[in-house]
Amino acid sequence: MYSYEDRMKAVELYIKYDLSAAATIRELGYPNRKMLARWYKEYKETGDLHKHYNKKAKYTPEQKKAAVDYYLEHGRNISRTVKILGYPHRDELAKWIDELAPGKRKSRIKHRAMVQFSQEQKKDAVIELCARDGSAASVAGRIGTSRGVLYKWKNELLGKENTKTMKSSKKRSLSDDKETLLAEVESLKKEIYRKQMELDILKKAAEIVKKDLGIDQRNLTNREKAILIDALRTKYPLNDLLEMTGLSKSSYYYQKTQKQPDKYASLRTEVTEIFYDNQRRYGYRRVHATIKGKGTTVSEKVIRRIMKEEQLIIPYKKKRNYSSYKGEISPAPENIINRDFHTDTPNAKWLTDLTEFHIPAGKVYLSPIIDCFDGMVVSWAIGTSPDAELVNTMLDDAMSQLSDEEHPIIHSDRGSHYRWPGWLSRVEKAGLIRSMSRKGCSPDNSACEGFFGRLKNEMFYNRSWQGVCIEQFINELDSYLVWYNEKRIKMSLGAMSPMDYRRSKGLVA
C-alpha cells in the first residue's frame, strides 16, 4: 500500500518525464506500469488523488456471526471451524471471536518463553536427569524447560546410542538401572571435563599466543603448545594436556629445555600489535613499512616469517552483487581514460562507481569519487537506495572542493545514474569532462573496482554483521573511509597515506 505522498510523487515524475513509465519506475523503484497508469488517469480526471483506500469488507456480518456461532457450538476448535465452513483465515476467525464473544476463545500456549541456557546449565540438567529420583517432567519443571528439550540436551551430550540404555524396561532390576545411570553419569562427567579443557586451551591460545577462538590447537607450533601446557599445568594433568594438544612428551620437554630466548620476541609482539591495530588489513609489506617508519631496521623476509608463524593472515573474499546498468538510455561519451589511471596532479582524473553491502538489517550503497593522483577518496555518499540523489550528493560535494581552474575528467561505467538529467546538468555546469567504460567491460574502470575490493576485504567480509543496524553500519563504513584517506599507508606512495602524501608535496596544510 502506497501513501498519498508516494503516489503523488510518482504521478508528478511521470508527467515530468513525458509520460515515460520506464523512466519513472527506474527512478523511484515503484510501482508497476498498470498501477502508475491508474494513478495518472485518476489525477487527470479529478486533479488530485484520493487520500485513503476504502477497502471493501470481504465477509458480511452474517458470515462472521455464523462462523463464531459454529465455533462456540462445536467444541470451540478454530481449525475444525475453518475446515468445515471453508472460511476465513485462522487469525481472522480469532479476531471475530474476540470481537463477538469476548473471553470465549480457547487459548493455547504454543511456545514457552524463550530462556537462554548456558552450556554448563545444560550439562547440570542432564546429570540431574540421569541421577533423578522422580519423573523427567518434574526435573524439567524445576529447571524451567520442557521434558522434550531436556531429552534433546541429553541426546546432544551423550548421543542417541547411550540414551537407548535409559529407556525403562519391566525385566530390568532396580540395581541394573542404577548401575547404568551411574555409568552414564561418569561418562558425561568425563565428556564435560574434556570439553572444559578444550575451551580453556582455546581461551589461553587467544590470550597468550594471540590466536582466534576457532583455531585448532593441533595446528599450533610446538613452542606455542608448550606455552599453553605450562599455563594450564596447575589445573589439568600433563598427560591430558599433551593428548589434547597432540604434543609428545619428548617434544614438550625439548621445548622446556631450550635455553636460547627468541631474539625476535619484541619484534613478534610489535608485528602482532600492528596487524590487529589495523583490523587485520595489513600484509607483510605494509607491516614492514610501518616498522621501518618507526626506525627499526629489519628485512621483509623476517616480517613475512613471523606473520606466518603467528598465523597473521588477511581474510579474502570476492563477491559482486549490484549493477547499476539499466540499458542504453542515452548516448554514451567516449572512453577518454582508456585504462590510463595515472596523473601527476590532483583533480585531473576522477573515477566513480556504485557498490552494494548486504547485511542482515538490509542493504547499504556507497558512491565514492576516487582521485587517480593518489587514490584518495575525494568525496562519498552512503545511503539505503541506489538512486540519483545518492550520486548527485556525492558529485556536489566533490565539485565544491575544486578551484575555478580545475576541470577534471570524471570516468564511470554505463550505469543509469550517470546518464540522467540531474547528473548531466551538474557535470556541464562545472565544466567536467565525461568519460565512460565500454559496455560490460569492468577493466575499463579497474582502479575503482580495485578500491571496492580492498574496502570489502579489509572492512566488510569475514565479519559478522548480525545485530548491527543500518545506522551503525553506515558509521562503520564512514569511519573506514576516513581511516583510508588519513591513516592507511600505500606502498606506491612511499608507505604514506594519501593525506600524508599530499602534505609531503605541499598540496595541503
Residue, then its C-alpha position, 0 to 999 in steps of 0.5 A: m500500500y502506497s501513501y498519498e505522498d508516494r503516489m503523488k510523487a510518482v504521478e508528478l515524475y511521470i508527467k515530468y518525464d513525458l509520460s515515460a513509465a520506464a523512466t519513472i519506475r527506474e527512478l523511484g523503484y515503484p510501482n508497476r506500469k498498470m498501477l502508475a497508469r491508474w494513478y495518472k488517469e485518476y489525477k487527470e480526471t479529478g486533479d488530485l488523488h484520493k487520500h485513503y483506500n476504502k477497502k471493501a469488507k470481504y465477509t458480511p456480518e452474517q458470515k462472521k456471526a455464523a462462523v463464531d456461532y459454529y465455533l462456540e457450538h462445536g467444541r470451540n476448535i478454530s481449525r475444525t471451524v475453518k475446515i468445515l465452513g471453508y472460511p476465513h483465515r485462522d487469525e481472522l476467525a480469532k479476531w471475530i471471536d474476540e470481537l463477538a464473544p469476548g473471553k470465549r476463545k480457547s487459548r493455547i500456549k504454543h511456545r514457552a518463553m524463550v530462556q537462554f541456557s548456558q552450556e554448563q546449565k545444560k550439562d547440570a540438567v542432564i546429570e540431574l536427569c540421569a541421577r533423578d529420583g522422580s519423573a523427567a517432567s518434574v526435573a524439567g519443571r524445576i529447571g524451567t524447560s520442557r521434558g522434550v528439550l531436556y531429552k534433546w540436551k541429553n541426546e546432544l551430550l551423550g548421543k542417541e546410542n547411550t540414551k537407548t540404555m535409559k529407556s525403562s524396561k519391566k525385566r530390568s532390576l532396580s540395581d541394573d538401572k542404577e548401575t547404568l545411570l551411574a555409568e552414564v553419569e561418569s561418562l558425561k562427567k568425563e565428556i564435560y571435563r574434556k570439553q572444559m579443557e578444550l575451551d580453556i586451551l582455546k581461551k589461553a591460545a587467544e590470550i597468550v599466543k594471540k590466536d582466534l577462538g576457532i583455531d585448532q590447537r593441533n595446528l599450533t607450533n610446538r613452542e606455542k603448545a608448550i606455552l599453553i601446557d605450562a599455563l594450564r599445568t596447575k589445573y589439568p594433568l600433563n598427560d591430558l594436556l599433551e593428548m589434547t594438544g597432540l604434543s609428545k612428551s619428548s617434544y614438550y620437554y625439548q621445548k622446556t629445555q631450550k635455553q636460547p630466548d627468541k631474539y625476535a620476541s619484541l619484534r613478534t609482539e610489535v608485528t602482532e600489535i600492528f596487524y590487529d591495530n589495523q583490523r587485520r588489513y595489513g600484509y607483510r609489506r605494509v607491516h614492514a613499512t610501518i616498522k621501518g617508519k618507526g626506525t627499526t631496521v629489519s628485512e621483509k623476509v623476517i616480517r613475512r616469517i613471523m606473520k606466518e608463524e603467528q598465523l597473521i593472515i588477511p581474510y579474502k573474499k570476492k563477491r559482486n552483487y549490484s549493477s547499476y546498468k539499466g540499458e542504453i538510455s542515452p548516448a554514451p561519451e567516449n572512453i577518454i581514460n582508456r585504462d590510463f589511471h595515472t596523473d601527476t596532479p590532483n583533480a585531473k582524473w576522477l573515477t566513480d562507481l556504485t557498490e552494494f553491502h548486504i547485511p542482515a538489517g538490509k542493504v547499504y550503497l556507497s558512491p565514492i569519487i576516487d582521485c587517480f593522483d593518489g587514490m584518495v577518496v575525494s568525496w562519498a555518499i552512503g545511503t539505503s537506495p541506489d538512486a540519483e540523489l545518492v550520486n548527485t550528493m556525492l558529485d556536489d560535494a566533490m565539485s565544491q572542493l575544486s578551484d575555478e581552474e580545475h576541470p577534471i575528467i570524471h570516468s564511470d561505467r554505463g550505469s543509469h545514474y550517470r546518464w540522467p538529467g540531474w547528473l548531466s546538468r551538474v557535470e556541464k555546469a562545472g565544466l567536467i569532462r565525461s568519460m565512460s567504460r565500454k559496455g560490460c567491460s569492468p577493466d575499463n574502470s579497474a582502479c575503482e573496482g580495485f578500491f571496492g575490493r580492498l574496502k570489502n576485504e579489509m572492512f566488510y567480509n569475514r565479519s559478522w554483521q548480525g545485530v548491527c543496524i543500518e545506522q551503525f553500519i553506515n558509521e562503520l563504513d564512514s569511519y573506514l573511509v576516513w581511516y583510508n584517506e588519513k591513516r592507511i599507508k600505500m606502498s606506491l606512495g612511499a608507505m604514506s597515506p594519501m593525506d600524508y602524501r599530499r602534505s609531503k608535496g605541499l598540496v595541503a596544510 
